[in-house]
Amino acid sequence: MIYPLPAVLVSCGAAPDEYNLLTVAWTGTICSEPPMCYVSIRRERHSYDIIRRNMAFVINLTTEELARATDWCGVRSGRQYDKFKEMGLTPVPARLVQAPIVDEAPVNIECRVREIISLGSHDMFLAEVVNVQADDRYLDPESGKLDLAAARPLVYDHGKYYSLGQEIGKFGWTVEKKNK
């Protein structure tokens, strides 16, 4: 019951004829050095075999603007639909892995699978982050960090999608010394 979760579009496929998207909420960072993350996917999902075969995927962060595509890609199968075409999304080959990025996403995280762990209903794909691409429109010009307010990321909570709210503090703000 750990919510909210990021609602992301995971893209996969080594060539345009196998490109696919799936919506994932079970994803996250697991290590900073080396940078690693995971996605957990049911074995019966169409993308499961594509990712297992190519050992690569891209986590594409989503926004309020991508909410419809995010939901649709989670309830339709790539066996029957070309999800990029159906949702009007642009697949662009990733720089370092054999998978496309979603050009409309504010951030694309290219991942190379290092290990697959069978957990029960889902298998966890542990992956090394090998490249991150970010749309300049969502980067703070001074810090170079992602401007969450501008990106308006989408999150998932108990079957519903939400946008993130207002910033209330930063890491360590409760113990930070105040300038007098």
Number of C-alpha atoms within 10 A of each C-alpha: 5 6 10 16 18 22 27 31 27 29 27 30 25 21 12 13 8 14 22 28 31 25 22 21 20 16 20 14 13 14 13 10 7 10 14 19 21 23 22 21 23 15 15 10 14 17 25 18 14 20 24 16 11 16 22 25 31 29 31 27 24 26 25 17 14 19 19 12 21 25 18 15 24 18 10 15 17 19 12 8 12 17 20 18 10 11 14 10 16 14 19 13 18 24 14 13 22 22 31 29 30 25 18 19 23 24 23 26 20 27 28 24 22 13 14 16 11 14 10 9 10 17 16 19 26 21 24 23 22 15 16 16 16 18 14 14 12 18 18 13 11 6 8 11 12 18 17 17 13 13 22 19 24 22 22 18 15 10 5 9 18 18 16 17 10 8 8 6 8 8 7 8 10 8 7 9 8 6 4 3
